[in-house]
Amino acid sequence: MFEQEMNAGAIGEIDELSEIQYHLTVVEFDILWNRRTTTQEQSRMDDMIRLINAFEESHC
């Protein structure tokens, strides 16, 4: 379920990423970062980086 919400965010709703979703995204990214990932997971990590960066830029 969270993955579907994040995919929707990656498509164009980045401004609506809540602080809680931001922190959950960072945690999920860290979990993936610390293990061998599949191509699909690497693509997901790319999406997460975009979301994280957009959130951080809008909350500086």
MDAnalysis code that builds the backbone (N, CA, C; Angstrom):
import MDAnalysis as mda
import numpy as np

u = mda.Universe.empty(180, n_residues=60, atom_resindex=np.repeat(np.arange(60), 3), trajectory=True)
u.add_TopologyAttr("name", ["N", "CA", "C"] * 60)
u.add_TopologyAttr("resid", np.arange(1, 61))
u.add_TopologyAttr("resname", ["MET", "PHE", "GLU", "GLN", "GLU", "MET", "ASN", "ALA", "GLY", "ALA", "ILE", "GLY", "GLU", "ILE", "ASP", "GLU", "LEU", "SER", "GLU", "ILE", "GLN", "TYR", "HIS", "LEU", "THR", "VAL", "VAL", "GLU", "PHE", "ASP", "ILE", "LEU", "TRP", "ASN", "ARG", "ARG", "THR", "THR", "THR", "GLN", "GLU", "GLN", "SER", "ARG", "MET", "ASP", "ASP", "MET", "ILE", "ARG", "LEU", "ILE", "ASN", "ALA", "PHE", "GLU", "GLU", "SER", "HIS", "CYS"])
u.atoms.positions = np.array([
    [0.817, -1.186, 0.000],
    [0.000, 0.000, 0.000],
    [0.863, 1.253, 0.000],
    [1.863, 1.309, 0.876],
    [2.736, 2.474, 0.924],
    [3.450, 2.648, -0.405],
    [3.841, 1.536, -1.029],
    [4.530, 1.613, -2.311],
    [3.641, 2.260, -3.360],
    [2.352, 1.938, -3.377],
    [1.430, 2.554, -4.326],
    [1.323, 4.049, -4.083],
    [1.277, 4.466, -2.809],
    [1.224, 5.886, -2.489],
    [2.482, 6.580, -2.973],
    [3.630, 5.951, -2.808],
    [4.884, 6.552, -3.228],
    [4.953, 6.647, -4.745],
    [4.453, 5.634, -5.449],
    [4.445, 5.697, -6.900],
    [3.584, 6.851, -7.380],
    [2.452, 7.075, -6.754],
    [1.602, 8.207, -7.109],
    [2.353, 9.505, -6.863],
    [3.093, 9.568, -5.779],
    [3.870, 10.765, -5.471],
    [4.937, 11.006, -6.514],
    [5.567, 9.954, -6.977],
    [6.624, 10.097, -7.962],
    [6.091, 10.614, -9.285],
    [4.839, 10.369, -9.556],
    [4.257, 10.783, -10.828],
    [3.971, 12.275, -10.875],
    [3.710, 12.907, -9.752],
    [3.451, 14.332, -9.833],
    [2.878, 14.967, -8.596],
    [2.791, 14.230, -7.513],
    [2.212, 14.781, -6.299],
    [3.281, 14.953, -5.227],
    [4.486, 15.318, -5.637],
    [5.610, 15.433, -4.719],
    [5.327, 16.464, -3.630],
    [4.647, 17.544, -3.956],
    [4.372, 18.591, -2.981],
    [3.522, 18.093, -1.825],
    [2.791, 17.015, -2.029],
    [1.893, 16.518, -1.005],
    [2.544, 15.475, -0.096],
    [3.826, 15.243, -0.263],
    [4.527, 14.277, 0.569],
    [4.561, 14.813, 1.998],
    [3.932, 14.100, 2.898],
    [3.891, 14.550, 4.289],
    [5.224, 14.248, 4.968],
    [5.423, 14.872, 6.107],
    [6.658, 14.638, 6.849],
    [6.763, 13.179, 7.285],
    [5.651, 12.579, 7.655],
    [5.661, 11.163, 8.048],
    [6.050, 10.292, 6.857],
    [5.465, 10.550, 5.688],
    [5.811, 9.784, 4.491],
    [7.282, 9.982, 4.143],
    [7.772, 11.201, 4.330],
    [9.184, 11.490, 4.077],
    [10.069, 10.591, 4.945],
    [9.793, 10.547, 6.236],
    [10.607, 9.740, 7.145],
    [10.493, 8.249, 6.827],
    [9.308, 7.792, 6.480],
    [9.137, 6.387, 6.089],
    [9.911, 6.072, 4.814],
    [9.927, 7.005, 3.888],
    [10.669, 6.830, 2.641],
    [12.161, 6.737, 2.919],
    [12.661, 7.596, 3.795],
    [14.081, 7.563, 4.156],
    [14.438, 6.225, 4.802],
    [13.594, 5.737, 5.697],
    [13.845, 4.447, 6.357],
    [13.852, 3.319, 5.327],
    [12.859, 3.319, 4.446],
    [12.803, 2.270, 3.416],
    [14.027, 2.328, 2.510],
    [14.437, 3.542, 2.132],
    [15.619, 3.699, 1.294],
    [16.853, 3.135, 2.004],
    [17.006, 3.453, 3.285],
    [18.150, 2.956, 4.052],
    [18.169, 1.432, 4.114],
    [17.003, 0.835, 4.271],
    [16.918, -0.632, 4.302],
    [17.389, -1.212, 2.970],
    [16.911, -0.636, 1.879],
    [17.317, -1.120, 0.559],
    [18.801, -0.858, 0.300],
    [19.293, 0.274, 0.755],
    [20.686, 0.660, 0.536],
    [21.649, -0.363, 1.147],
    [21.238, -0.952, 2.258],
    [22.121, -1.840, 3.014],
    [22.037, -3.303, 2.598],
    [21.480, -3.577, 1.438],
    [21.437, -4.964, 0.969],
    [21.513, -4.991, -0.553],
    [21.728, -6.160, -1.078],
    [21.753, -6.330, -2.531],
    [20.337, -6.125, -3.054],
    [20.194, -5.330, -4.101],
    [18.867, -4.994, -4.617],
    [18.667, -5.513, -6.033],
    [17.401, -5.717, -6.358],
    [17.030, -6.108, -7.715],
    [16.955, -4.851, -8.583],
    [16.817, -5.041, -9.868],
    [16.660, -3.917, -10.784],
    [15.412, -3.114, -10.442],
    [14.345, -3.799, -10.091],
    [13.102, -3.118, -9.715],
    [13.306, -2.282, -8.448],
    [14.011, -2.835, -7.479],
    [14.270, -2.089, -6.244],
    [15.179, -0.891, -6.499],
    [16.140, -1.038, -7.390],
    [17.019, 0.077, -7.737],
    [16.225, 1.201, -8.389],
    [15.276, 0.836, -9.236],
    [14.401, 1.833, -9.850],
    [13.563, 2.530, -8.789],
    [13.059, 1.759, -7.856],
    [12.285, 2.328, -6.744],
    [13.145, 3.280, -5.921],
    [14.392, 2.919, -5.698],
    [15.303, 3.785, -4.954],
    [15.521, 5.102, -5.695],
    [15.617, 5.050, -7.014],
    [15.742, 6.281, -7.805],
    [14.533, 7.181, -7.590],
    [13.338, 6.581, -7.591],
    [12.114, 7.352, -7.330],
    [12.137, 7.950, -5.928],
    [12.591, 7.160, -4.969],
    [12.639, 7.645, -3.586],
    [13.614, 8.808, -3.443],
    [14.746, 8.742, -4.124],
    [15.713, 9.843, -4.068],
    [15.077, 11.126, -4.582],
    [14.336, 11.030, -5.674],
    [13.656, 12.219, -6.219],
    [12.659, 12.782, -5.210],
    [11.892, 11.907, -4.570],
    [10.922, 12.355, -3.569],
    [11.609, 12.990, -2.363],
    [12.656, 12.355, -1.892],
    [13.389, 12.874, -0.733],
    [13.979, 14.240, -1.055],
    [14.625, 14.353, -2.208],
    [15.222, 15.631, -2.601],
    [14.173, 16.722, -2.745],
    [13.051, 16.399, -3.364],
    [11.989, 17.389, -3.549],
    [11.435, 17.845, -2.203],
    [11.243, 16.908, -1.289],
    [10.730, 17.264, 0.039],
    [11.721, 18.166, 0.756],
    [12.998, 17.790, 0.727],
    [14.016, 18.573, 1.429],
    [14.155, 19.967, 0.831],
    [14.080, 20.082, -0.487],
    [14.166, 21.398, -1.130],
    [12.982, 22.284, -0.771],
    [11.816, 21.690, -0.622],
    [10.622, 22.485, -0.329],
    [10.484, 22.810, 1.156],
    [11.311, 22.200, 1.992],
    [11.213, 22.430, 3.437],
    [12.496, 23.015, 4.020],
    [13.242, 23.724, 3.217],
    [14.493, 24.341, 3.707],
    [14.236, 25.673, 4.362],
])
